[in-house]
Structure formats: structure tokens, C-alpha cells
Amino acid sequence: MSQQHLSWEAIEAIERGAYRVLLYGPPGTGKTRSAFNAAAALKKSLYNVTLADETPAAELRGHYIPQGTKFVWQDGPAVRAYREGAVLCLDEIDKASQDCLDFLHGLLNDPEVSRLTLPTGEIVMPKDGFQVIATMNGNLEDLQPSLQDRFSIAIEVLEPHPDAIASLPEDLQGAAANVESYDIQQRPATIRRWHAYAVLRELEDVGPENAAKAVFAHRAPELVDAVTFRAIVMEPPETNTIAGHEDVCSCEDCLYNRALARMKHDGLAVEDDDDGDPLCPVCGNYKPAEGGDRYEDAYREAVECCFEDETWIAFCRKTGRPFV
């Protein structure tokens, strides 16, 4: 049976009504953004903490601070949310230190039995409305079993939040909608990277080409061409057609973009050999890059190596997509 994934509308509805929710999946999909949306819809305060291996429990719980000639207790963000009935957003929960995990086990207990004993000796109980939304990249199995058990609602997120897509320039939205796993891509095209590219390409001394290289490294040609391809689909050419198919342009750019689209559909990717030469994703033949700008030409040759227009035409007729 195929795995079913929830829409963002359903996810945010669950976040607004659940005591504990865990969102996991690739980075850059808007998991933290959704927590802010949920808190805003509920008109609650939100406390956001990003956890790491070095994060001490005191950063969540609180600690004593000097005040004049004495030390006074100051609640941390977790305890403040606990007292106020607010929303606590824990980012990168799978990266939490053991010190934090020990604290979280108590914090994440069911509300009817949850109690926190502070270093001051005070015992604190959660106020009605207290909620925890945790996020993590990667797989649910990366989380300790004891925490997995506390998050009975764990939702895999594979699509970017529509608010994140809408915040990008219109010409980048289509390409950015494809979220990639950083486990299989050396330089994943996350929403944050598309934002960085959008800003850099507008700088007079940088421009689109250098911006793409800075943000996407060796994947720059592939990802920028994905943007170009969508523009071509929106404006089909009127001339230079393949014989017998007036709606299929045969220019070099259209051929290349059709090959990219088919490669993406088939789940293929151009990889480099040990010498840095791109390999055809179908037959594995290499295209000598010879350094410098020659890599982009070699990359195009690798993409087009085993592509045929006749195959593309048959594919489009079967799927009903535009021929260009």
C-alpha cells in the first residue's frame, strides 16, 4: 500500500488541536513556519528553541542569574511556555543532548501527570493550552524510542509549505516546489537556497550565473535550467519545429530542457566520475569536462546523451503534458 501524506492545511489543523506533534522530513519545507502559523491562529505566544549536541537542559529549563548582590531564578523558554499555556517549538529535537533529553522526558509527559521540579524546589504543572511542536530533519527512526513514544502524532512532511513557496519570486516557485532529500544530494535545492539565489542574482556585480554557482555549486546548470524549462513551457515556441510535430521545438535549449524534464521524471541524476567528468545517467558514458566553463557544456551533453525526441513525444501523449 502506498504511503499517504497529509496536506499542509490538515497538518496545521492538527497542530492547533494536539498536545504534542512531531514534524519530520527534509530540511527547508517550512516545518517551523507551520508552528508559528498554528500559534498565531490560536492567539498564543510561541517559544522557539533549536537544539544541538551542546545544548544544556538549563537553556530550556532556566537558571540563576546575578541580580545585585544575590542570584535570582529565571525561567527558560520551556518553563515559560509550560506556565503560560503557550506553544513550545523544539527544532532539531533529534540533535538534543542527553541533558536536554532527560529534561524533555518530564516536560513531554501526558498533561495529567506532567510535573517539573525546578532547582528552586518549586513544582510546576502545565497550564491548560500548553502545546509542543517538535521538528527534525531525516527519519523518525533517528529519534530515541522513548521520545518516539511521547509523540504519538508524528507526521512526515515532504512538500514545502505554500507560504514558503509564495515568498519566492514567481519564476522560481515552480522549481523550488520540488523538495529534495539532503541524504542523496550534495547540495539540496531547499527553499532557503532558492531565497539566497533570488537575492544574489539581483546584485549588479553578481548576476544569475554567479549566484547559481555560489548557492548550488556544481548543480547550478541543472537547477537554473529547471527554472528556464518552466518558462519555456509557459510560452511554447511558434517556429523551428520537429518535422510532423508543429508544437515541438527542436532548438538546442528546448531539446536540453525536455531531456532534463524526462530525467527528473524518471528519477535520474547526472553524477561525476573520479576525474570530475559528468556521466550520462542512462548509459554511464562520460563527457570530458576539461575544467572551467567546459563543465557546463559537458553536463548538457551528459543529459542529452540517451535522449530522443520521439521518446519525449510518446511520453507527452501518454501523460498529457505539453510537448515543449
N, C-alpha and C positions, 0 to 999 in steps of 0.2 A: 504494500500500500504506500502511495506517495505521501510524503510529509506535508502537512498543511501549515501555512504560516498566516499569522494574523495581520490585518491591515493596521496602519498607524492609528486610525480612528478607534478601532477596537482596543488597541494597546493602551491608549490614553484613557479610555473609559475604564479599563481595568485598574490602571494606576490611581484613578480618582477614588476607587472604592475598596481597594485592597490594603491590608495592614502591612504586608511585605511583598515586594515584587522584585524579581531579578531579570534584567535585560542583558542578553549576551549575544555576541556575534562580531562581525568585522568592525574595525575602527571607522570613525567618520560617518556613521549612519544617523546620528542625531539622538542617541540614547539619553544623554544628559539633557539635551534640549527638551525632550519629552517630559522629563521630571519637572523642569521649570514650568512647562505648559500646564501640567497637572496641578502644581501648587498654585499657579495663578488662577486657574479655573475654580479652585476650592477657596480662593482668597486666604491662603495660608502663607506663613513665612517658610522659606526654604533655606536649609543649611547644607552646603556642598563641600565635601572633603574628598580629595584624591589621595588614595592610599599607596604606600610603597613599602619596600622591604625595611626601610629605615624608620618608618613612621611609628612613634611610640604611642601607646594607648593614651597617654596624657594629652596628646593632641586632640583626641576625641572626647575624653572624659573631663579634662580640666586640670588645673594645677594651682599651687600657691604662687602669688606674686607679691613682690615687696611694695608696701604702701607706708611711707613714712618710716617709723621705727619698728614696724611689725610686718608679718606676712598675712595676706588675706586670700581666701579661696576664690577662684574664678572658674565658673563652669566652661567646659569646652562645647563645641557646636553640637555634639551628640546629646549631651545632657540638657542643653538649652532647648533643643527640639523636643526632647523627652518631656521636659517640664511644661512646655508651651502647647503641646499637641500640634507641632509643626511637622513639615516634611524634611526628612534627612536623606540626602542623596550621597551614596557612597560609591565613588568612581574607582575602577580598578580593584574591586574587592578581592579578586584572586591574588593580588600582589601584596595583600596585607601582611604585616609582620606577625609573628606568633604572639607578641604582646598585645597587638590590636585584636587578633582573633580571640584571645582569651576574654577580652572585654566585650567583644561583639556577641559571644555566645550568650551572655546575660542580657545584653541590650535587645537581642532578637528573639527572646523567649516570647511565648504567647502572652498577650496583654494581661490576662487574668492572673498570671503567676510571675510576671516580669517585675523584678526589683533590682535597683542598683544601690550598692553601698559605697558611698564616696569616702575618700581618705579623711574627711572631716568627721566621719561617723554617721552622717545623715543618710537615711534610707529614702530613696526617691522612687516613686511609681509613675508610670507613663500617664500623661493626661489624655483624655479622650481626643481622638483625632490624630494622635501621633502615627506617622507612617514612615516606612523605609523603602526607598527605591535604590537598588544597587545596580551597578553596571560592570561589565567586564568584556574584554575582547577575547576571542578564542572560543573554546568549547566548554560546556558545562562540566565535563569531567575534570577540568583543571581546578575546580573548586573542591575544598575539603568536604568529605561526606557529611560531616556534622553541620556545615553551613548549607550544603545542598538540601538537607532535611528541613532546615528552617525556612528555606524559600520554596514553599510548595507551589508557588506560581513562578515559574521560570520560562521566559519567552525568548525564543531565538529571533533575532532581528537581522534580516538580510537585505532589506530595502532602505534607501535613505529617506529620512523624514522629508515630507513635501515642503516644509518651511525652509529646510536647508537647501533644497534644490531651487526653490523660488528666490532665494537670496543671491543666486549667481546671475551673471549676465545671461540673457536669453539664448545666445548662441552656444553657451557651454552647458546648458541644462540637460540636453539630451545625452551627451557623452558622459556627464557626471552622474546620471541616474544609474549607471552600471557600477555597483559596488563590488570591489574585488577583495579577496582574502589576502592578507599580507603573508600568509603561510606559503603561497605559491607565486607571489610577485615580489621581485626585489625592490620595486618602487611602486607600491599600490597607488592607484589614482583615487584617493579619498576626497571627500568634499573639501577638507582643509587644503589639500594640494591644489584643487581647482580654484579655490579662493585666492591662494597665493599666486597662481598663474594669472588670474584675472587682473590682479593689482600690478604685477610686474610688467605685463605686456603693454600696459598703458604708459610706462615710463619712457620718455623720449630716447634715452641712451641705452635702453634695453631692448624693447620690441618683442613681438610674439616668439620669434625663433629662439633668442637667448633666454627668454622667460621660460619657455618649454624645457630647454636644456637644463636650466638651473633647478627647476621643480621636479621634472620627470626623468632627468639623466638620459640613459640610453634608450628609454622608452618614448622619448619626445616625438619622433616621427610618427609612431603608431597612434599616440593619443591625440596629437594635433590633427592628424588625418581623420580621426574619428569625428572631430568637430566639422571638418571640411566635408566629409561624406554626408552628414545630415543636412548641410546647406545645399549640397547638390541634389539631394532627394526632394528638398523643398522647391527647387527651381529646375525642373527637368530641361535638358538641352533640346533645342529645336533642329540642330544640324549635326553633321558628322556622325551619322547613324550606321549601325551594322546592317549589312545587306539583308533585306527582308524583315527588318525589325526597326521601324521608324522611331520607336520610343527607347532605343538603347544606344547611347553614345559610345563611340569607340576611341575617344581621345585617351591619352595616357593616364591622365588624372582620374577619369571615370573608371577605366579598367582597374587601376590600383585600388580605388575606393570600393569597388564591387568585390575585389579579392579580399580586402580587409573585412568587409561585412560578412562574407561567407566564412572566412576563417574564424571570426568571432562566434558565429552561429554554431560552428562545429566544435567549438571549444579548443581551437588550436592556437598556438603562440610561437612566434619566432624566437629561437634561442641561439646563443652564440657558442661556437666551439672554443677550444682552449686557446686558439690564436686570436679570438675576438671577431671572427668572421660569422655573419648571420647564416643560419641553416634554414632551408626550406622545411616548414612544419609537416609536409606530407612525405617527401622522398628523402629528406635529410641531406641533400646536396648543399655544399657551402658556396657562398658568393663572396669572393675576396673583397674585403673592405679597404685594405691598403691605407688605413689611417685617415684622419682628418674628415672632411666633408664626404669623402667617398663612402663612409659607413651608411649614410642615408640612402645613397643610390643602391648599395648592396642590399640594404634592408628591403627596399622596394622590389628588387629582383627576387629576393627570397619569398616575399609574399605572393608574387605573381607566378612563381616557378611552375606550379602544377595547377594553375587556374585556367579555365576555359570559359569563354562567353556562352557557349552552348549549354554548359552545365548551369551557369547562372540563370539563363533564360528558363530552363526547365524547372529550376528551383523556385523562381519567382511565380511561374504559372501554378505550381503546386501550392505555394503558401499564400499567394495573392498579394505579395508585397510589390512595390514599384520596381521596374526593371533597372532604373539608373543606379 
